[in-house]
Structures are given as structure tokens and as C-alpha cells.
Amino acid sequence: MTAQQQQAMDSLYALDNIVTVRITMPPGEWDAVRNEQPRGGRCNFDWRDGARYTWRTATKVEISGTRFPPRTTFTKVGIKKKSFCGSINSNKPCLHIDFGKDNKPNRPLIEALIGTRYLTLNNSIQDASYVRQPLGYKLFELSGLPHSRCNFARVFVNGTPIGQGLPGVNSPGVFVNAEPIMPRYIERNFQHTKGNLYEIEHTDDFSSSRIDFIGVESLSEFDDKADLRLAIDHLRAHGIDGAAEVFDLDQFIRLYAMEFFLKHWDGYSRNTNNTYVYNNVDAVHTPGIDNVHFAMIPWGIDQTLQPDRHFLLGTEGRLAKLVRSDPTRRAQVLEQIRIYRSGIFGRKSQDAVLIPMLEEMRATLSGLGVPNLPVEVGIVRKQLRLAMSAGYLAGGVDSADSLYIRDDATNDCMHVSSQPIPLDVPTPTNFEVTHRPRLAAEEDTDLWTLPALGDGQSIVNKASGKILHASTNLNSGPGHKLLYAGAGDNTGHADEFRVEPLDADPQNFSHSGYFSLVSVRTGLRARFGADATASGAPRVHQEAQGSKLFLS
């Protein structure tokens, strides 16, 4: 690895650098690229007879960026279509570009310019926001896992943005520029650079029945799969203990937790797909146990953080099933969820890193003409908030955690008012509980801790130490039983509440991120309603049909 190459790639993939790729080739050749159908057919995961697409040669390719690199043209550049299932598209195809495939003199020149000879351009037709891949890879980076650098590109063929004027293309020429898993990627993410790399596609797994279908990547030192066969046999013979000997199991557990937070339904744990596995050793021809140390690599994350999916610890992958079924390793996964939920998915990270990143991408994409961004990016932003909430629901709330209790319908947070209840008490000890929008700066009257109490949890305000109390004799004007914050009086379980996950299967580690706050005393649920206090603030009261809440 040269530091200069990695620095060049950092510049190439910087989020504020929009890359422009201008491809020139005979129109008939371009039509052959974009219209080619994968050998073996679409979504044929049992294909094992080599490459699905044909490399063709562009007459020239010009590459430049708003910041880097300077405009430079290369001749005789390799280009081929990619994707054979979900993102396959002939009007706006995903592309692989290899500047040195058909013209070896290009290789030192392009690597000196941008650090690599390879580009992977994803059409993002399954992600109308375009932000899920850069965001997801940033989250993998923050978690210390292998990750691609990623930004945006404009791509033209013969002067026309790819897809312009063709049906079903809403952002002609706009692509996600994701770093492919090639030598520079391996150098940056792993200690050893002379290992073997394999691709796991849907239905592939670490089993002898699928080994013939698992692809060997070209940068591998050997292509006979000897190390993979050994790992599969060892896994079958020794289960979870064997897995720890041939896999970096701690690394997999971090990845497993991240797939939970990202709702990565099309990854390894839930669909045995979109994953590479790298043997992070210097490969040998005849490997033993000491020559096998596989690590997982996430890929294909354009369908993460979907609102109609659950946060789930899936068990479709054999390794995931072994980990979740083992009490010690399952506890390790849940501890990793707790670490991530208060770390990279926590409020400080979201406010300081993730939300600013989303806003930066939204501004960039708006300038590129991508439509409906406020809605599409808003969906992703909401899923990030729910990810934190799901982490607390799955991993449990620590008594010291200060959290917002928020309503899905309004995004308001539960607040302790300064207004006493009742109003005419000379020395008040009880105060109205209302709801209001979250302020830009944190205010402790909006934050709560949830220590265990009796048959549930106590809901304690951070600012005052006042405790949420379910009244049976104080009602609002419309007749709803009130909640208020007071000094604490747990007579009849009045200060105890249950956090009940909604649309969830906690036993199977499946969560929506939402919950209902239920009084142990009354059986009624917290409702962010319109019943007003004397000063006109909307109350949080008790009702049979409570609000759909989340923690943030």
C-alpha cells in the first residue's frame, strides 16, 4: 500500500467531491452494455459458470471532480454492466469501470491520479433518497468494521446523462460511487493483503451444499477454495466453538449488531446475500486451522433503513443462527447493541455527525436534480431515530440513560411543566406533564431516566427528579385521567409503568422501534393529546388507546 494512493482515494471519495465520468463509445456498443442480460438469467443465484456480463471497451473515458481529480482522459477503458437481480436495469444500468483492463499503460497513470483503476457506479433505483449507501458505509466506519468509501457521481455516455429521456429514470446520470472491494480496499481494512476473497449471494452460506456456488474474487491468492472448505467442515463438526476458531467471531458479532440497526434485510443474517468474506491471513496452498481467519464484509446496502421492515437479529445465515442460539454469544450481541445504541446511534452522534451528513447529502443531491428529497431523506432520518429506540427496546434501558420519550405522530417530547397541579396549592409538589417539540438545545425538563421499580419502571425527570405518577382521581376537562410529575408515591403501583414494545416479537429479537407506556396502576396508556392545561399547553394523559412512542 502506498499512502499516496490511499490519500488520492480519500480525495476521490470525499462526500463534498462530485465525480464526473464521461464515457465515449460507439452507440451500438453502449446499447450492448446496457441491454445485456445476465448469463443464467435474472436472479439466478445458482449460476456457477463464470462472469454474468461481458467486458466491452469504451473509446475513451474522462474523469474529473468538483474538487478532485483534475479533468483527465483515458483511452480504451473496460466497461461492463453489473447487478443481476434487484437493481438490474437497462435504461440506467449499474456499471463497473476498469481503466486498465484493455490498456495496460493506463494502469500506472490512473493509479497515480486517483489511487485505483476501478470504479463501481450504482444506479440507486432501489433507494430514491440516494443516501443509504454513503450513510450506511459511514456507520460501518464508525463501528470499526470494513467499509467502502462512497460519494456521488454524474455519468454521461456520448454526452448524454445515462437514462435521460428513458422511462422509469427519475435522476438521469446520477449514481452512487461506491468503492469496490479491490486491493486498495483490502489494504485499508485488513492487516493481511494476500488472503482469499469470496462473495456470498442469496442462498449461499457456509455449507458444503453451496460451496460450488460461492464465487472466488480475482484478487484471491488461490482459487481452489481450500480454506473455505476447511472452515465449512470445521463449522459443521464443532459448531459455535469451531466458528470461533475459523472466523473472527467478535467482528461478525459487531456486523450482526449493525445489520440489526440498519434493518439490513438483504444482508447475511437475514437473507445470506450482499456479503463478502475475506480470509485475513497470508494464504497458503494447503491451509490448516491456523491459516483460516475469515472476516465478513458488508455490501449492497441500498435497501437498508426501510420503514416497512423490522429491526431484527435474523438467523437465515448459519453463523448468525449459531451466535443467536448460544447464550454467551447472544449476550455478546446484545451488549454490542447497547454499545451502538448509545454510541454511534446515540443522540450526540446523530446530532453531530449523522444528521449533518444527511443534510449535506440532501443539498448535494438537490443540486444534481434528484426529486422529492425532503420526503425521501426524511424517511431515512426517521429510521435513524427509530434505530436508537429499537436498540433500547432490544437491549434494555440502563437506569442512568437520560432519554426523550417522543410521540410518532407529532415528534413531540414529554415535558415536565412548571405549572403545579392542582393550581391552588400553596407549596406545590406535583406538576403538569405536557408535550412539546424537542428544542434544538437539550433541556433536562424534557429528559427522563427509566430505573426499575416493582413490576415495571419508574419514569424520572432528569431536571427535577420528579416521578411520573398515574392519577385515578384527577381528570382533564374532557374526562381523561391525568399523569403528573411528583415527589413519588407508589401506593397502588401509581409510579410504575411498563414499556411495551409495539408491533414486535421480543423473544425473536424483532422490533419496530415503537412502544406504549402503560400504567401498572390503571392499565391505561400515555397519550400525547390535546387536553390543555390552564396555560394552554397540551397534556400527556392516560387513555385506553395510547400514543405510539419512541425513545431518542
C-alpha positions, 0 to 999 in steps of 0.5 A: 500500500502506498499512502499516496494512493490511499490519500488520492482515494480519500480525495476521490471519495470525499462526500463534498467531491462530485465525480464526473465520468464521461464515457465515449463509445460507439452507440451500438456498443453502449446499447450492448452494455446496457441491454445485456442480460445476465448469463443464467438469467435474472436472479439466478443465484445458482449460476456457477459458470463464470462472469454474468456480463461481458467486458466491452471497451469504451473509446475513451473515458474522462474523469474529473471532480468538483474538487478532485481529480483534475479533468483527465482522459483515458483511452480504451477503458473496460466497461461492463454492466453489473447487478443481476437481480434487484437493481438490474436495469437497462435504461440506467444500468449499474456499471463497473469501470476498469481503466486498465483492463484493455490498456495496460499503460493506463494502469500506472497513470490512473493509479497515480491520479486517483489511487485505483483503476476501478470504479463501481457506479450504482444506479440507486433505483432501489433507494430514491433518497440516494443516501443509504449507501454513503450513510450506511458505509459511514456507520460501518466506519464508525463501528470499526468494521470494513467499509467502502468509501462512497460519494456521488457521481454524474455519468454521461455516455456520448454526452448524454446523462445515462437514462435521460429521456428513458422511462422509469429514470427519475435522476438521469446520470446520477449514481452512487460511487461506491468503492469496490472491494479491490486491493486498495480496499483490502489494504485499508481494512485488513492487516493481511493483503494476500488472503482469499476473497469470496462473495456470498449471494442469496442462498449461499452460506457456509455449507458444503451444499453451496460451496460450488456456488460461492464465487472466488474474487480475482484478487484471491491468492488461490482459487481452489477454495481450500480454506473455505472448505476447511472452515465449512467442515470445521463449522459443521463438526464443532459448531459455535466453538469451531466458528470461533476458531475459523472466523473472527467471531467478535467482528461478525458479532459487531456486523450482526449488531449493525445489520440489526440497526440498519434493518439490513434485510438483504444482508447475511443474517437475514437473507445470506446475500450482499456479503463478502468474506475475506480470509485475513491471513497470508494464504497458503496452498494447503491451509490448516486451522491456523491459516483460516481467519475469515472476516465478513464484509458488508455490501449492497446496502441500498435497501437498508433503513426501510420503514416497512421492515423490522429491526431484527437479529435474523438467523437465515445465515448459519453463523448468525443462527449459531451466535443467536442460539448460544447464550454467551454469544447472544449476550455478546450481541446484545451488549454490542447493541447497547454499545451502538445504541448509545454510541454511534446511534446515540443522540450526540452522534446523530446530532453531530455527525449523522444528521449533518451528513444527511443534510449535506447529502440532501443539498448535494443531491438537490443540486444534481436534480434528484426529486422529492428529497425532503420526503425521501431523506426524511424517511431515512432520518426517521429510521435513524431515530427509530434505530436508537429506540429499537436498540433500547427496546432490544437491549434494555434501558440502563437506569442512568440513560437520560432519554426523550420519550417522543410521540410518532405522530407529532415528534413531540417530547414529554415535558415536565411543566412548571405549572403545579397541579392542582393550581391552588396549592400553596407549596406545590409538589406535583406538576403538569406533564405536557408535550412539546417539540424537542428544542434544538438545545437539550433541556433536562425538563424534557429528559427522563431516566427509566430505573426499575421499580416493582413490576415495571419502571419508574419514569424520572425527570432528569431536571427535577427528579420528579416521578411520573405518577398515574392519577385515578382521581384527577381528570382533564376537562374532557374526562381523561385521567391525568399523569403528573410529575411528583415527589413519588408515591407508589401506593397502588403501583401509581409510579410504575409503568411498563414499556411495551414494545409495539408491533414486535416479537421480543423473544425473536429479537424483532422490533419496530422501534415503537412502544406504549407506556402503560400504567401498572396502576390503571392499565391505561396508556400515555397519550400525547393529546390535546387536553390543555392545561390552564396555560394552554399547553397540551397534556400527556394523559392516560387513555385506553388507546395510547400514543405510539412512542419512541425513545431518542 
